[in-house]
Amino acid sequence: MGLGRFFTAGSLVRAVACSSLAQQPSPPAAVSTTTPATPAESPVTAAEYSQQFLVPGSWFHGVHGLAFNKDDQLFAGSVIGQTLYRVQVDSGEVDRVIDAPTGMADDIAFADDGTMAWTAFLLGKVYIRKPNGKTIEVANGMSGPNSIAFGKDGRLFVSEVFLGDALYEIDLKGVDKPDFKPFPRTELRRIAEKMGGLNGFEIHRDDGFLYGPLWFKGEVVKINLETGVIDVIASGFKIPAAANIDPQNRDNLYVVDTGTGGVWSVSLTSKAKKLVASMKPGLDNLAFDSRGRLFVTSMTDNGIYLVDKHTGAARTIVEGKLAVPADLAVTTDGGKETVHVADVFSYRTVDGQSGAVSDVLRVHGDTHAYPIGISVGPKHVLLPSGFSNTVGKGDRKTGTLVATLTGFAAPIDALESADGSLYVAELASGNLVKVSPDGKTRSIVAKELRGPVAMAQGPGNLVYITEIAGGAVLQIDVATGARRVVADGLAGPEGIDVGPDGRLFVAEVGQKRVVAIDPASGARTVIASNLDIGLAPFPGGPPALVPTGVAVAKSGTVYVSSDLRNALYKLTPPTP
C-alpha cells in the first residue's frame, strides 16, 4: 500500500517504456540479478580501501502491506524489495516467505481458510497462496493493484490506486482447476471507479460493507460492494493511508494518516473521530492481531510498531536507520563530514564519524516526492525523483523545500551550477537537460544518452555522467554539448563522484565494486570489491530503479550506499 504513491505525478514504468532501455550484524542481503559484464580494460590491482558499515543494515526496503493469519503470525510486504516476510512480534525476528519478484506485496490479506492474497503493484498482478503452499496468479494487466481484502464469505476485492482508480472483485471459484488462467483486468467485476484513491481497506464481518480511506480526498468512506454506492463517514485527514476494524470493538475503525503520522479511531455509529497516537509522517498500513493489539507500519523508517490504543505509546518491533538508500552527496564543514542521502522515502543526513542519522525531509509530511538522486549545489540541495518525474530544490542550509520542478522524464540525478542553472539527467528520454534558475526555460544539452543515471561536476563546464545501458562514463561540456567517452566496458555503472585527486569514483554494480578512473587516460583501479550493492530490478522495469550512490569527501573517504542491505558503507583509503 505504499509504493503506489511513487507514481502520483507520473509513472516511471510508462516513462521507461518509451526510452532506449527496453560492525554489527545485518539482515541477509536482498537478491540481486545484475549480470556481470567483462570490462573492456582490466583494472589495476592495488591495495583496496578498508570497508565498514557506517550505518548498519535493516530488513525490508520500505515496509507496506501488513496482515495477521489465523494463527496470529504477522506478515509484511515490500514493493521495492519484492519480498514477502514473516515477523515475530515478540522477538522482532524476520524471515523471508516469498522472494522476488513474486513476493512483491503492496498489500496483504488472509481468508478464513488461511488463503493469503497480495498485490504486486509494479507487476500489475494479484497472487494468492493456498494453505497447501501453492501460489497462483489470479489477475494480471491491472493498473497499479494496491489494496486488497477478503469478505467473510471468501470473496476477494482489489483496488487500483495512483495508476488507476477503481475497485474490483476477483472470482476465486475456479482457481483450483488445472486449466485456470489469471483474469485480465477487463474480465474483473468493476464495482466503482474515480473514487479518489481508495487505499488500504477492510470488509466489515458484520455488515459486509467496505471501509477505507480516499487518499486524495482526505476522507474515510463506506462502500456497498453490490451497488458501488459510497458514503463518507469521516473527513479532515491530511492523507489517510489505511483503515482497519478493531476485532474487539467492531464499531471502531482505526485510520493511519501518513501525512501527519496520526493514528485515529472513528466510531462507525456516531462518526466521532479521536486521535489515538501521534507518530512520524510516512505511516503506511495497520493490522490487528486476535487479541486486538494494533500494529502499524512506517515505510520511511522500515518499521513495524505496536501501538497502545489507550495511551498512544508505541513499541518498536523492527526498525531501520535507513529505508532504501540511493544516491549520495557529502559536504565538509570544519573537518566534519556530512553524508546527504536520498533515502527514497526521505532526505536524511549521516554524520561521517559517528554514523548518526538525522531526518531532513520525510515523504507526505514535508514533500510529496520520493528522492532517488541528490546533490548539494551552491545554493540548493537537489532531490530528483524518477518516481514522480520531479526535481525538488531544498535550501542548502536548512534543507527546507523551496520549490518542486515538474514535467521531467524520470530524472535520476541533477546538478546546480554557480549561476543557479540546473542540469538534469533524464533516464526515460536519454537527455541531459538544462533548466534556467527560475525553472521556466529548458533546453537539451545532450541527447541519445544510453541510460543516464548519475552525474558529477568536473572542472569548468565539464560534467561526468554514467550510462547504465551503455556501460560507460561520459564527459560532457555543458557549454557546447561536446562529449567523449572516458571509460567503457563497465558492468552497470551507477553512482559517480570526483575525488580530491581528480579521479572519478564509480559504483560498478554488475561487478559489485567501486572503481577509480583516471578521466584523462581511462585507466581504472578497483578500490573496493565484494560490496552488497545492486538491488534487483522488477521484471520489465528500469535497471537502476534505486541507483547505488557514491560520494567522495575532501579527505579521500568514499561513501557508498548499500541498496541491498539498506546500509551505508564508509571506505577509507589505505595508509601509504
ABEGO torsion letter per residue (X at the ends): XAAAAAAAAEBAAAAAAABABXXBBBBBBBBBABBBBBBABBBBBBBBBBBBBABBBBBEBEBBBBBBBAAGBBBBBBAAAGBBBBBBAAAGBBBBABBOAAABBABBBBBAAGBBBBBBAAAGBBBBBBAAGBBBBABBGBBGBABBBBBAAGBBBBBBBGABBBBBBBBAAAAABAABBBBBAAABBBABBGAGGBBBBBBBAAAGBBBBBBAAAGBBBBBBAAAGBBBBABBGBABBABBBBBAABAABBBBBBAAAGBBBBBBAAAGBBBBABBBBBGBABBBBBAAGBBBBBBAAAGBBBBBBAAAGBBBBABBBABABBBBBBBBBBGGBBBBBBBAGABBBBBBAAAGBBBBABBBGAABABBBABBBBBAABBBBBBAAAGBBBBBBAAAGBBABBBBGBBGBABBBBBAAGBBBBBBAAAGBBBBBBAAGABBBBABBGBBGBABBBBBBEABBBBBBAAAGBBBBBBAAAGBBBBABBGBBGBBBBBBBAAGBBBBBBAAAGBBBBBBAAAGBBBBABBGBBBGBBBBBGBBABABBBBBBBBAAGBBBBBBAAAGBBBBBBBBBX
